[in-house]
Amino acid sequence: MYGIFFVLLEIGYFFIFCLCVFTLIHIIRFQKNSGVKMMVYLNFLNVFNAVIIYSSLYISSITIYFSDTINVILWKLSIVSGFVSLILSSLIYTFLKEYKKVPDFPFLFFIGLFGFLIGALLYPSSIQIEVNNSSIPPFFILNLSEVNYSFNSITGLIIIIFQSSIIFYYFLISIRIYSKARNKDATKGLFYNTVILTIPILMYILYIIYNHPIFRELHILSLWITITGVCIIILKKPEMFLELTNKIYYINIYHKSGILLYSYHFKKSQNEIDSTIWGKILIGLNHILSEFVDKQNQIDVLQTKNTEIIVDYDEYGFAVVLITNKKNDILQNLMKKFTIEFKTKFREELLEIQDLNKLINVSEFTGTKDLIEKGFQLYLS
């Protein structure tokens, strides 16, 4: 039976390694698909660490025997790498809920446990290895049950507390995202992914408790299945990593004179009237200020009680005003792209109304609807 596991692990490792390399290259080549650089970095580091570092250390320590000392070191390094991978995954979950907002708790708790783990692993007795093979090392462990690792009570307890806390945090974030998401169906996939992600964590906890190699092998195999799913999402549907709970209420396009050229209504806001008024005030204020101050000093964000108003100015004499529940880099990138497309499509119309005394026919900008629905389609659900 364990000979079959050896073959499965070797084939699985080769497959997941190739998929990982392909995914990492894809992340680098198509960085803009993930919305913001922070998510690109996190996805890259998470996949790289989970496969290139963690899986390599894990497989080396259970399929090849070098010596007691070297194998224990490899196993300890895999534990540290596993902690890092779970923390990276937790950050991704946190940013899915609200971009760039990391709560002090539980991350201080996670970091504290990580510090305790490093201290515990420095003790020689933290991890013990048992080898039931008299061959001269190094040699491949065809029967995986011949090499086994055991944890002392402190090390095992730290890992169990950490991984149990991670599971709880994953489900907590998933439930919160689902309750606040604009598209409930889309967030169901995140919840299912959370359930699958807990399986390798539970297998590792069971291995610590029962010290049976079968749980050790099931852990890495189930982890690779989870990583495969993550890689497919990154390759086929990277928009899943955008901020799921972010909402857009309005996109208004104003001429520098303050005239509304076009308005698109996404979702009703509690303060939509307040936001629209403030949008006009913001444009008028900046028009006055532009006579006296440098363009870099123009106001680009205004916050009300329930909304934030983001403004993107253009040299053609118009501004795109986006009314949202929370400003983030994803929206700003989409706004800049939309502003360029709007300017390109209505270049002649915008040039004709550079003169403030020129009569403006707003019906000429009705084609803006198609541009908005194309550029902000993720927010239409």
Backbone hydrogen bonds in HBPLUS format (Angstrom, degrees):
<---DONOR---> <-ACCEPTOR-->    atom                        ^
c    i                          cat <-CA-CA->   ^        H-A-AA   ^      H-
h    n   atom  resd res      DA  || num        DHA   H-A  angle D-A-AA Bond
n    s   type  num  typ     dist DA aas  dist angle  dist       angle   num
A0004-ILE N   A0001-MET O   3.10 MM   3  5.26 125.1  2.41  97.2 110.4     1
A0005-PHE N   A0001-MET O   3.16 MM   4  6.61 150.2  2.26 141.2 149.6     2
A0006-PHE N   A0002-TYR O   2.99 MM   4  6.24 146.6  2.11 138.7 147.0     3
A0007-VAL N   A0003-GLY O   3.21 MM   4  6.55 159.1  2.26 145.6 149.2     4
A0008-LEU N   A0004-ILE O   2.90 MM   4  6.17 164.6  1.92 154.3 159.0     5
A0009-LEU N   A0005-PHE O   2.81 MM   4  5.97 158.9  1.86 150.8 156.2     6
A0010-GLU N   A0006-PHE O   3.04 MM   4  6.27 157.6  2.09 148.3 154.1     7
A0011-ILE N   A0007-VAL O   2.97 MM   4  6.16 169.0  1.98 156.7 159.5     8
A0012-GLY N   A0008-LEU O   2.75 MM   4  5.77 160.2  1.79 146.7 153.8     9
A0013-TYR N   A0009-LEU O   2.82 MM   4  5.83 154.7  1.88 142.0 148.9    10
A0014-PHE N   A0010-GLU O   3.10 MM   4  6.25 161.2  2.13 143.5 148.4    11
A0015-PHE N   A0011-ILE O   2.98 MM   4  6.22 162.0  2.01 152.1 157.1    12
A0016-ILE N   A0012-GLY O   2.90 MM   4  6.06 174.1  1.90 154.9 156.7    13
A0017-PHE N   A0013-TYR O   2.89 MM   4  5.87 151.0  1.97 145.3 153.5    14
A0018-CYS N   A0014-PHE O   3.12 MM   4  6.27 162.7  2.15 145.4 149.4    15
A0019-LEU N   A0015-PHE O   2.95 MM   4  6.19 164.6  1.97 154.5 159.3    16
A0020-CYS N   A0016-ILE O   2.87 MM   4  5.89 150.2  1.96 137.9 146.4    17
A0021-VAL N   A0017-PHE O   3.01 MM   4  6.28 163.2  2.04 151.8 155.0    18
A0022-PHE N   A0018-CYS O   3.05 MM   4  6.28 165.5  2.07 150.8 154.7    19
A0023-THR N   A0019-LEU O   2.89 MM   4  6.07 156.6  1.95 146.9 153.7    20
A0024-LEU N   A0020-CYS O   2.84 MM   4  6.06 161.0  1.87 156.9 161.7    21
A0025-ILE N   A0021-VAL O   3.04 MM   4  6.25 158.9  2.09 148.8 154.1    22
A0026-HIS N   A0022-PHE O   2.99 MM   4  6.20 153.2  2.07 142.5 150.4    23
A0027-ILE N   A0023-THR O   2.84 MM   4  6.12 155.2  1.91 151.2 157.7    24
A0028-ILE N   A0024-LEU O   3.13 MM   4  6.36 157.3  2.18 145.6 150.6    25
A0029-ARG N   A0025-ILE O   2.94 MM   4  6.16 160.9  1.98 150.5 156.0    26
A0030-PHE N   A0026-HIS O   2.87 MM   4  5.89 158.4  1.92 153.9 158.8    27
A0033-ASN N   A0030-PHE O   3.24 MM   3  5.79 153.7  2.31 112.0 118.9    28
A0034-SER N   A0031-GLN O   3.27 MM   3  6.06 161.8  2.31 120.6 124.4    29
A0035-GLY N   A0032-LYS O   3.17 MM   3  5.46 166.0  2.19 111.0 114.8    30
A0040-VAL N   A0036-VAL O   3.30 MM   4  6.63 151.1  2.39 143.4 151.8    31
A0040-VAL N   A0037-LYS O   3.05 MM   3  4.89 114.8  2.49  91.6 108.2    32
A0041-TYR N   A0037-LYS O   2.84 MM   4  6.14 162.1  1.87 160.0 163.4    33
A0042-LEU N   A0038-MET O   2.96 MM   4  6.18 163.2  1.99 149.3 154.1    34
A0043-ASN N   A0039-MET O   2.92 MM   4  5.97 165.6  1.94 145.8 150.1    35
A0044-PHE N   A0040-VAL O   2.94 MM   4  6.04 160.5  1.98 147.8 153.9    36
A0045-LEU N   A0041-TYR O   2.86 MM   4  6.01 171.2  1.87 154.1 156.8    37
A0046-ASN N   A0042-LEU O   2.84 MM   4  5.87 156.7  1.89 146.4 153.7    38
A0047-VAL N   A0043-ASN O   3.05 MM   4  6.13 170.9  2.06 149.3 151.5    39
A0048-PHE N   A0044-PHE O   2.91 MM   4  5.97 164.2  1.93 151.8 157.1    40
A0049-ASN N   A0045-LEU O   2.84 MM   4  5.81 163.7  1.86 145.0 150.0    41
A0050-ALA N   A0046-ASN O   2.94 MM   4  5.96 162.6  1.97 145.6 151.1    42
A0051-VAL N   A0047-VAL O   3.09 MM   4  6.11 152.6  2.17 147.7 153.0    43
A0052-ILE N   A0048-PHE O   2.88 MM   4  5.27 120.6  2.24 130.8 146.9    44
A0053-ILE N   A0048-PHE O   3.36 MM   5  6.85 144.6  2.49 148.0 155.5    45
A0054-TYR N   A0049-ASN O   2.71 MM   5  5.90 173.7  1.72 171.8 172.1    46
A0055-SER N   A0050-ALA O   3.21 MM   5  6.16 141.2  2.36 118.5 129.1    47
A0057-LEU N   A0053-ILE O   2.98 MM   4  6.13 165.3  2.00 156.1 160.0    48
A0058-TYR N   A0054-TYR O   2.85 MM   4  5.98 165.0  1.87 157.5 162.5    49
A0059-ILE N   A0055-SER O   2.88 MM   4  5.93 171.8  1.88 149.8 152.2    50
A0060-SER N   A0056-SER O   3.01 MM   4  5.99 159.2  2.05 142.5 149.0    51
A0061-SER N   A0057-LEU O   3.07 MM   4  6.16 152.3  2.15 144.6 151.2    52
A0062-ILE N   A0059-ILE O   3.27 MM   3  5.41 142.0  2.42  99.4 109.5    53
A0063-THR N   A0059-ILE O   2.95 MM   4  5.85 136.3  2.15 153.2 161.7    54
A0064-ILE N   A0060-SER O   3.26 MM   4  5.48 144.3  2.40 130.5 135.0    55
A0141-ILE N   A0063-THR O   2.69 MM  78  4.79 168.2  1.70 129.5 132.6    56
A0065-TYR N   A0139-PHE O   2.87 MM  74  5.48 173.8  1.87 162.3 163.9    57
A0139-PHE N   A0065-TYR O   3.10 MM  74  5.48 144.6  2.23 137.7 148.3    58
A0071-ASN N   A0067-SER O   2.97 MM   4  5.96 170.0  1.98 156.8 160.2    59
A0072-VAL N   A0068-ASP O   3.03 MM   4  6.08 156.6  2.08 146.4 152.9    60
A0073-ILE N   A0069-THR O   3.03 MM   4  6.24 156.9  2.08 147.4 153.9    61
A0074-LEU N   A0070-ILE O   2.92 MM   4  6.20 161.9  1.96 153.5 158.2    62
A0075-TRP N   A0071-ASN O   2.92 MM   4  6.12 155.1  1.98 144.5 151.5    63
A0076-LYS N   A0072-VAL O   2.85 MM   4  6.08 156.9  1.91 150.3 156.4    64
A0077-LEU N   A0073-ILE O   2.89 MM   4  6.11 160.5  1.92 152.9 158.3    65
A0078-SER N   A0074-LEU O   2.98 MM   4  6.21 146.2  2.10 141.0 150.3    66
A0079-ILE N   A0075-TRP O   3.10 MM   4  6.42 145.3  2.22 141.6 150.4    67
A0079-ILE N   A0076-LYS O   3.12 MM   3  5.09 120.1  2.49  93.4 108.1    68
A0080-VAL N   A0076-LYS O   3.08 MM   4  6.47 159.6  2.12 152.1 156.6    69
A0081-SER N   A0077-LEU O   2.91 MM   4  6.12 164.3  1.93 149.7 154.4    70
A0082-GLY N   A0078-SER O   2.82 MM   4  5.96 147.4  1.92 141.0 150.3    71
A0083-PHE N   A0079-ILE O   3.02 MM   4  6.35 150.2  2.11 147.1 154.1    72
A0084-VAL N   A0080-VAL O   3.10 MM   4  6.44 160.9  2.14 151.3 155.8    73
A0085-SER N   A0081-SER O   2.94 MM   4  6.20 156.2  2.00 148.4 154.9    74
A0086-LEU N   A0082-GLY O   3.08 MM   4  6.31 156.5  2.13 147.4 152.6    75
A0087-ILE N   A0083-PHE O   3.02 MM   4  6.29 154.0  2.09 150.9 158.3    76
A0088-LEU N   A0084-VAL O   2.94 MM   4  6.19 158.2  1.99 151.3 157.1    77
A0089-SER N   A0085-SER O   2.98 MM   4  6.22 157.4  2.04 145.7 151.9    78
A0090-SER N   A0086-LEU O   2.95 MM   4  6.14 147.8  2.05 139.7 148.6    79
A0091-LEU N   A0087-ILE O   3.01 MM   4  6.34 146.7  2.12 145.2 153.7    80
A0092-ILE N   A0088-LEU O   3.07 MM   4  6.43 154.5  2.14 148.3 154.8    81
A0093-TYR N   A0089-SER O   3.01 MM   4  6.32 160.0  2.05 149.3 154.3    82
A0094-THR N   A0090-SER O   2.92 MM   4  6.14 155.3  1.98 144.2 151.4    83
A0095-PHE N   A0091-LEU O   2.88 MM   4  6.14 157.6  1.93 152.5 157.6    84
A0096-LEU N   A0092-ILE O   2.94 MM   4  6.17 139.1  2.11 144.3 155.7    85
A0097-LYS N   A0093-TYR O   3.21 MM   4  6.54 143.5  2.35 141.6 150.4    86
A0097-LYS N   A0094-THR O   3.12 MM   3  5.23 125.6  2.43  95.1 108.6    87
A0098-GLU N   A0094-THR O   2.94 MM   4  6.29 168.2  1.95 153.6 156.2    88
A0244-LEU N   A0096-LEU O   3.27 MM 148  5.94 133.5  2.50 139.0 150.1    89
A0101-LYS N   A0098-GLU O   3.35 MM   3  5.91 152.3  2.43 137.7 133.0    90
A0108-LEU N   A0104-ASP O   2.80 MM   4  5.77 156.2  1.86 159.7 165.2    91
A0109-PHE N   A0106-PRO O   2.93 MM   3  5.00 117.4  2.33  97.8 114.4    92
A0110-PHE N   A0106-PRO O   2.83 MM   4  6.22 150.7  1.91 152.5 161.9    93
A0111-ILE N   A0107-PHE O   2.89 MM   4  6.06 165.8  1.91 148.3 151.8    94
A0112-GLY N   A0108-LEU O   2.88 MM   4  5.97 150.9  1.96 138.5 147.1    95
A0113-LEU N   A0109-PHE O   2.99 MM   4  6.27 156.9  2.05 148.1 153.3    96
A0114-PHE N   A0110-PHE O   2.92 MM   4  6.18 149.9  2.01 145.4 154.6    97
A0115-GLY N   A0111-ILE O   2.94 MM   4  6.26 150.6  2.03 146.6 153.8    98
A0116-PHE N   A0112-GLY O   3.01 MM   4  6.36 155.6  2.07 146.6 153.1    99
A0117-LEU N   A0113-LEU O   2.85 MM   4  6.09 150.5  1.94 146.1 154.5   100
A0118-ILE N   A0114-PHE O   3.04 MM   4  6.36 160.1  2.08 149.4 153.3   101
A0119-GLY N   A0115-GLY O   3.09 MM   4  6.36 162.2  2.12 149.2 153.9   102
A0120-ALA N   A0116-PHE O   2.87 MM   4  6.11 153.8  1.94 147.1 154.7   103
A0121-LEU N   A0117-LEU O   2.86 MM   4  6.08 159.2  1.90 156.9 162.0   104
A0122-LEU N   A0119-GLY O   3.36 MM   3  5.43 144.3  2.49  96.7 106.3   105
A0123-TYR N   A0120-ALA O   3.17 MM   3  5.80 157.6  2.22 113.8 120.0   106
A0126-SER N   A0123-TYR O   3.09 MM   3  5.51 167.6  2.11 118.9 121.7   107
A0152-ASN N   A0126-SER O   3.03 MM  26  5.17 156.0  2.09 140.5 140.2   108
A0128-GLN N   A0150-SER O   2.95 MM  22  5.20 165.0  1.97 148.1 152.9   109
A0150-SER N   A0128-GLN O   2.88 MM  22  5.20 155.8  1.94 147.3 153.3   110
A0130-GLU N   A0148-ASN O   2.84 MM  18  5.24 156.8  1.89 156.6 161.3   111
A0148-ASN N   A0130-GLU O   2.98 MM  18  5.24 152.3  2.06 143.7 152.4   112
A0132-ASN N   A0146-GLU O   2.72 MM  14  4.77 156.6  1.77 144.2 151.0   113
A0146-GLU N   A0143-ASN O   2.94 MM   3  5.85 169.7  1.95 131.0 133.8   114
A0156-GLY N   A0152-ASN O   2.97 MM   4  6.03 171.9  1.98 164.9 167.4   115
A0157-LEU N   A0153-SER O   2.97 MM   4  5.94 152.9  2.04 139.2 146.7   116
A0158-ILE N   A0154-ILE O   2.99 MM   4  6.22 160.9  2.03 153.2 157.7   117
A0159-ILE N   A0155-THR O   3.11 MM   4  6.36 166.8  2.13 154.0 157.0   118
A0160-ILE N   A0156-GLY O   2.98 MM   4  6.14 161.3  2.02 148.3 153.8   119
A0161-ILE N   A0157-LEU O   2.92 MM   4  6.06 165.4  1.94 152.7 156.5   120
A0162-PHE N   A0158-ILE O   2.97 MM   4  6.11 162.5  2.00 148.8 154.1   121
A0163-GLN N   A0159-ILE O   2.90 MM   4  6.04 175.2  1.90 155.9 157.4   122
A0164-SER N   A0160-ILE O   2.92 MM   4  5.90 157.1  1.97 145.8 152.7   123
A0165-SER N   A0161-ILE O   2.97 MM   4  6.04 152.5  2.05 142.1 149.7   124
A0166-ILE N   A0162-PHE O   2.94 MM   4  6.23 149.0  2.04 147.7 156.8   125
A0167-ILE N   A0163-GLN O   3.06 MM   4  6.31 159.2  2.11 146.5 150.9   126
A0168-PHE N   A0164-SER O   3.10 MM   4  6.35 164.2  2.12 147.7 151.6   127
A0169-TYR N   A0165-SER O   2.89 MM   4  6.09 155.7  1.95 146.1 153.3   128
A0170-TYR N   A0166-ILE O   2.86 MM   4  6.10 160.9  1.90 155.7 160.0   129
A0171-PHE N   A0167-ILE O   3.14 MM   4  6.43 167.9  2.16 155.1 156.8   130
A0172-LEU N   A0168-PHE O   2.96 MM   4  6.11 154.8  2.02 146.9 154.7   131
A0173-ILE N   A0169-TYR O   2.94 MM   4  6.11 168.1  1.96 156.8 158.6   132
A0174-SER N   A0170-TYR O   2.95 MM   4  6.12 161.6  1.98 148.6 154.5   133
A0175-ILE N   A0171-PHE O   2.96 MM   4  6.07 159.7  2.00 147.7 152.3   134
A0176-ARG N   A0172-LEU O   3.05 MM   4  6.27 158.9  2.10 146.3 152.4   135
A0177-ILE N   A0173-ILE O   2.83 MM   4  6.03 160.2  1.87 155.5 160.9   136
A0178-TYR N   A0174-SER O   2.96 MM   4  6.11 160.2  2.00 145.3 151.0   137
A0179-SER N   A0175-ILE O   2.98 MM   4  6.19 154.5  2.05 146.7 153.3   138
A0180-LYS N   A0176-ARG O   3.19 MM   4  6.35 137.5  2.38 140.9 150.7   139
A0180-LYS N   A0177-ILE O   3.23 MM   3  5.32 133.3  2.46  97.6 109.7   140
A0181-ALA N   A0177-ILE O   2.80 MM   4  5.61 121.8  2.14 148.0 162.4   141
A0188-LYS N   A0185-ASP O   3.27 MM   3  5.33 145.3  2.39  97.8 107.5   142
A0190-LEU N   A0187-THR O   3.12 MM   3  5.04 121.2  2.48  92.2 106.4   143
A0191-PHE N   A0187-THR O   3.14 MM   4  6.51 152.3  2.22 146.0 152.7   144
A0192-TYR N   A0188-LYS O   2.94 MM   4  6.27 160.3  1.98 154.9 159.8   145
A0193-ASN N   A0189-GLY O   2.94 MM   4  6.10 153.7  2.01 143.1 150.8   146
A0194-THR N   A0190-LEU O   2.98 MM   4  6.24 143.3  2.12 140.2 150.1   147
A0194-THR N   A0191-PHE O   3.11 MM   3  5.00 119.4  2.50  90.9 106.0   148
A0195-VAL N   A0191-PHE O   3.07 MM   4  6.46 151.9  2.15 147.4 154.2   149
A0196-ILE N   A0192-TYR O   3.05 MM   4  6.39 161.5  2.09 151.6 155.9   150
A0197-LEU N   A0193-ASN O   2.85 MM   4  6.00 153.0  1.92 144.9 153.1   151
A0198-THR N   A0194-THR O   3.14 MM   4  6.36 135.6  2.35 142.1 151.6   152
A0198-THR N   A0195-VAL O   3.29 MM   3  5.43 136.4  2.50  96.8 107.9   153
A0199-ILE N   A0196-ILE O   3.15 MM   3  5.55 148.6  2.25 108.2 116.8   154
A0202-LEU N   A0198-THR O   2.86 MM   4  6.07 158.6  1.91 155.1 160.6   155
A0203-MET N   A0199-ILE O   2.97 MM   4  6.24 153.6  2.04 152.9 160.7   156
A0204-TYR N   A0200-PRO O   3.11 MM   4  6.31 149.9  2.20 140.6 147.4   157
A0205-ILE N   A0201-ILE O   3.06 MM   4  6.39 157.6  2.12 148.2 154.3   158
A0206-LEU N   A0202-LEU O   2.92 MM   4  6.16 157.7  1.97 149.1 155.1   159
A0207-TYR N   A0203-MET O   2.95 MM   4  6.19 142.4  2.09 138.5 148.9   160
A0208-ILE N   A0204-TYR O   3.03 MM   4  6.37 153.2  2.10 149.1 155.3   161
A0209-ILE N   A0205-ILE O   3.04 MM   4  6.34 157.2  2.10 148.0 154.3   162
A0210-TYR N   A0206-LEU O   2.85 MM   4  5.88 173.6  1.85 153.0 155.1   163
A0211-ASN N   A0207-TYR O   2.67 MM   4  4.75 134.4  1.87 125.5 137.1   164
A0215-PHE N   A0212-HIS O   3.15 MM   3  6.02 143.7  2.28 127.3 132.7   165
A0216-ARG N   A0213-PRO O   2.99 MM   3  4.94 119.5  2.37  95.5 111.6   166
A0217-GLU N   A0213-PRO O   3.04 MM   4  6.40 156.0  2.10 159.3 163.9   167
A0218-LEU N   A0214-ILE O   2.99 MM   4  6.15 157.0  2.04 143.0 150.2   168
A0219-HIS N   A0215-PHE O   2.92 MM   4  5.95 142.6  2.06 137.2 146.7   169
A0221-LEU N   A0217-GLU O   3.10 MM   4  6.29 164.0  2.13 152.0 156.9   170
A0222-SER N   A0218-LEU O   2.96 MM   4  5.92 164.6  1.99 144.8 149.5   171
A0223-LEU N   A0219-HIS O   2.93 MM   4  6.04 146.2  2.05 143.5 153.8   172
A0224-TRP N   A0220-ILE O   3.00 MM   4  6.20 153.6  2.07 143.5 149.3   173
A0225-ILE N   A0221-LEU O   3.16 MM   4  6.48 148.4  2.26 142.4 150.8   174
A0226-THR N   A0222-SER O   3.08 MM   4  6.34 154.2  2.14 143.0 149.4   175
A0227-ILE N   A0223-LEU O   2.84 MM   4  6.16 159.4  1.88 153.5 159.4   176
A0228-THR N   A0224-TRP O   2.88 MM   4  6.01 152.7  1.95 143.2 150.6   177
A0229-GLY N   A0225-ILE O   3.16 MM   4  6.47 153.5  2.23 143.1 149.1   178
A0230-VAL N   A0226-THR O   3.04 MM   4  6.41 154.3  2.11 148.3 155.6   179
A0231-CYS N   A0227-ILE O   2.85 MM   4  6.11 161.1  1.89 155.0 159.7   180
A0232-ILE N   A0228-THR O   2.98 MM   4  6.22 153.5  2.06 147.3 154.3   181
A0233-ILE N   A0229-GLY O   3.07 MM   4  6.36 154.0  2.14 145.5 152.1   182
A0234-ILE N   A0230-VAL O   2.97 MM   4  6.27 160.6  2.00 151.3 156.6   183
A0235-LEU N   A0231-CYS O   2.89 MM   4  6.08 153.1  1.97 146.9 154.3   184
A0236-LYS N   A0232-ILE O   2.73 MM   4  5.74 164.0  1.76 152.7 157.4   185
A0237-LYS N   A0233-ILE O   2.71 MM   4  4.79 141.9  1.85 125.2 137.9   186
A0240-MET N   A0237-LYS O   3.18 MM   3  6.08 171.4  2.19 124.7 127.3   187
A0241-PHE N   A0238-PRO O   3.02 MM   3  5.86 167.1  2.04 123.1 126.8   188
A0242-LEU N   A0239-GLU O   3.01 MM   3  5.28 164.7  2.03 112.6 115.3   189
A0246-ASN N   A0243-GLU O   3.48 MM   3  5.77 165.6  2.50 108.3 112.3   190
A0325-ASN N   A0247-LYS O   3.28 MM  78  5.78 153.4  2.36 142.8 146.4   191
A0249-TYR N   A0323-ILE O   2.78 MM  74  5.51 172.1  1.78 161.1 163.2   192
A0266-PHE N   A0249-TYR O   2.73 MM  17  4.81 163.7  1.75 138.9 141.8   193
A0250-TYR N   A0323-ILE O   3.40 MM  73  5.08 158.9  2.45 128.6 134.3   194
A0323-ILE N   A0250-TYR O   2.89 MM  73  5.08 171.9  1.90 147.8 150.4   195
A0251-ILE N   A0264-TYR O   2.99 MM  13  5.19 146.2  2.10 142.9 151.6   196
A0264-TYR N   A0251-ILE O   2.88 MM  13  5.19 153.5  1.95 143.5 152.3   197
A0252-ASN N   A0321-VAL O   2.75 MM  69  4.97 164.4  1.77 155.2 157.8   198
A0321-VAL N   A0252-ASN O   2.64 MM  69  4.97 175.7  1.64 169.4 168.2   199
A0253-ILE N   A0262-TYR O   2.83 MM   9  5.23 159.4  1.87 160.5 161.8   200
A0261-LEU N   A0253-ILE O   2.67 MM   8  5.43 150.8  1.75 155.4 165.5   201
A0262-TYR N   A0253-ILE O   3.35 MM   9  5.23 151.5  2.44 134.8 138.1   202
A0254-TYR N   A0319-ALA O   2.95 MM  65  5.36 160.2  1.99 159.9 161.9   203
A0319-ALA N   A0254-TYR O   2.91 MM  65  5.36 150.3  2.00 149.5 157.7   204
A0255-HIS N   A0259-ILE O   2.80 MM   4  5.26 166.7  1.81 158.4 162.2   205
A0258-GLY N   A0255-HIS O   2.77 MM   3  5.40 165.5  1.79 124.4 129.5   206
A0256-LYS N   A0317-GLY O   2.87 MM  61  5.20 137.0  2.06 155.9 145.4   207
A0272-GLU N   A0269-SER O   3.38 MM   3  4.85 154.3  2.45 107.9 101.9   208
A0275-SER N   A0271-ASN O   2.82 MM   4  6.02 156.6  1.88 155.1 162.2   209
A0276-THR N   A0272-GLU O   2.97 MM   4  6.15 157.8  2.02 146.2 151.1   210
A0277-ILE N   A0273-ILE O   3.05 MM   4  6.28 165.4  2.08 154.1 157.6   211
A0278-TRP N   A0274-ASP O   3.00 MM   4  6.21 162.3  2.04 147.1 152.3   212
A0279-GLY N   A0275-SER O   2.86 MM   4  6.05 142.0  2.01 142.0 153.1   213
A0280-LYS N   A0276-THR O   3.17 MM   4  6.52 155.2  2.23 149.0 153.2   214
A0281-ILE N   A0277-ILE O   3.00 MM   4  6.32 162.1  2.03 151.5 157.1   215
A0282-LEU N   A0278-TRP O   2.82 MM   4  5.93 155.3  1.88 145.7 152.5   216
A0283-ILE N   A0279-GLY O   3.09 MM   4  6.37 155.6  2.16 146.1 151.4   217
A0284-GLY N   A0280-LYS O   2.96 MM   4  6.20 171.2  1.97 156.2 158.6   218
A0285-LEU N   A0281-ILE O   2.81 MM   4  5.95 161.1  1.85 152.5 158.0   219
A0286-ASN N   A0282-LEU O   3.03 MM   4  6.17 160.0  2.07 144.8 150.0   220
A0287-HIS N   A0283-ILE O   2.90 MM   4  6.13 144.2  2.03 146.0 156.7   221
A0288-ILE N   A0284-GLY O   3.08 MM   4  6.38 153.2  2.16 146.9 153.0   222
A0289-LEU N   A0285-LEU O   2.92 MM   4  6.17 164.5  1.94 149.3 154.1   223
A0290-SER N   A0286-ASN O   2.81 MM   4  5.80 142.0  1.96 139.7 149.0   224
A0291-GLU N   A0288-ILE O   3.22 MM   3  5.81 156.4  2.27 112.0 118.4   225
A0292-PHE N   A0289-LEU O   2.85 MM   3  5.39 155.0  1.91 116.4 124.5   226
A0293-VAL N   A0289-LEU O   2.82 MM   4  5.83 156.7  1.87 166.4 173.5   227
A0297-ASN N   A0294-ASP O   2.98 MM   3  5.64 158.8  2.02 118.4 124.9   228
A0298-GLN N   A0295-LYS O   3.14 MM   3  5.52 168.3  2.15 116.9 118.0   229
A0311-VAL N   A0300-ASP O   2.88 MM  11  4.77 158.1  1.93 139.6 139.3   230
A0302-LEU N   A0309-ILE O   2.91 MM   7  5.05 148.1  2.01 138.9 148.4   231
A0309-ILE N   A0302-LEU O   2.71 MM   7  5.05 166.7  1.73 157.5 162.2   232
A0304-THR N   A0307-THR O   2.87 MM   3  5.26 168.0  1.88 151.8 155.7   233
A0308-GLU N   A0324-THR O   2.74 MM  16  5.42 158.8  1.79 157.5 161.7   234
A0324-THR N   A0308-GLU O   2.97 MM  16  5.42 173.7  1.97 162.1 162.9   235
A0310-ILE N   A0322-LEU O   2.84 MM  12  5.13 167.7  1.85 154.4 155.8   236
A0322-LEU N   A0310-ILE O   2.79 MM  12  5.13 166.1  1.81 156.1 160.1   237
A0312-ASP N   A0320-VAL O   2.89 MM   8  5.15 153.5  1.96 143.0 151.8   238
A0320-VAL N   A0312-ASP O   2.96 MM   8  5.15 163.4  1.99 143.3 144.5   239
A0314-ASP N   A0318-PHE O   3.05 MM   4  5.70 136.8  2.24 173.7 173.0   240
A0317-GLY N   A0314-ASP O   3.16 MM   3  5.97 150.4  2.25 123.5 125.2   241
A0332-GLN N   A0328-ASN O   3.27 MM   4  6.57 161.0  2.31 149.2 154.9   242
A0333-ASN N   A0329-ASP O   2.93 MM   4  6.09 155.9  1.99 148.9 154.3   243
A0334-LEU N   A0330-ILE O   3.09 MM   4  6.37 157.9  2.14 147.7 153.7   244
A0335-MET N   A0331-LEU O   2.81 MM   4  6.04 153.1  1.88 149.8 157.9   245
A0336-LYS N   A0332-GLN O   3.00 MM   4  6.21 160.1  2.04 147.6 151.8   246
A0337-LYS N   A0333-ASN O   3.13 MM   4  6.33 159.1  2.17 145.6 151.1   247
A0338-PHE N   A0334-LEU O   2.90 MM   4  6.09 157.7  1.95 146.5 153.1   248
A0339-THR N   A0335-MET O   2.81 MM   4  6.01 159.5  1.86 152.9 158.5   249
A0340-ILE N   A0336-LYS O   3.18 MM   4  6.40 156.7  2.24 143.9 148.7   250
A0341-GLU N   A0337-LYS O   3.13 MM   4  6.41 158.8  2.18 146.5 152.2   251
A0342-PHE N   A0338-PHE O   2.79 MM   4  6.00 157.5  1.84 157.3 163.8   252
A0343-LYS N   A0339-THR O   2.98 MM   4  6.12 162.4  2.01 147.1 151.7   253
A0344-THR N   A0340-ILE O   2.97 MM   4  6.14 153.7  2.04 144.7 152.2   254
A0345-LYS N   A0341-GLU O   2.98 MM   4  6.14 161.2  2.02 147.7 152.1   255
A0346-PHE N   A0342-PHE O   3.00 MM   4  6.08 160.6  2.04 152.0 157.0   256
A0350-LEU N   A0346-PHE O   2.95 MM   4  6.09 159.1  1.99 156.4 162.1   257
A0351-LEU N   A0347-ARG O   3.00 MM   4  6.21 152.9  2.07 148.4 155.9   258
A0352-GLU N   A0348-GLU O   3.10 MM   4  6.30 147.9  2.21 145.5 153.4   259
A0353-ILE N   A0350-LEU O   3.30 MM   3  5.43 139.2  2.47  97.5 107.8   260
A0358-LYS N   A0355-ASP O   3.02 MM   3  5.37 163.5  2.04 114.9 119.8   261
A0364-GLU N   A0361-ASN O   3.20 MM   3  6.05 168.7  2.21 122.0 125.4   262
A0365-PHE N   A0362-VAL O   3.05 MM   3  5.71 168.9  2.07 120.3 123.8   263
A0368-THR N   A0365-PHE O   3.10 MM   3  5.72 161.4  2.13 118.4 121.8   264
A0369-LYS N   A0366-THR O   3.46 MM   3  6.43 168.6  2.47 124.7 124.5   265
A0372-ILE N   A0368-THR O   2.99 MM   4  6.30 160.2  2.03 159.7 165.0   266
A0373-GLU N   A0369-LYS O   2.98 MM   4  6.20 170.1  1.99 156.8 159.3   267
A0374-LYS N   A0370-ASP O   3.02 MM   4  6.05 142.3  2.17 138.9 148.6   268
A0375-GLY N   A0371-LEU O   2.90 MM   4  6.02 164.8  1.92 149.0 153.5   269
A0376-PHE N   A0372-ILE O   2.83 MM   4  5.73 152.8  1.90 153.6 159.3   270
A0379-TYR N   A0376-PHE O   3.00 MM   3  5.63 157.0  2.05 118.3 125.3   271
A0380-LEU N   A0377-GLN O   3.23 MM   3  5.24 168.6  2.25 108.9 110.2   272
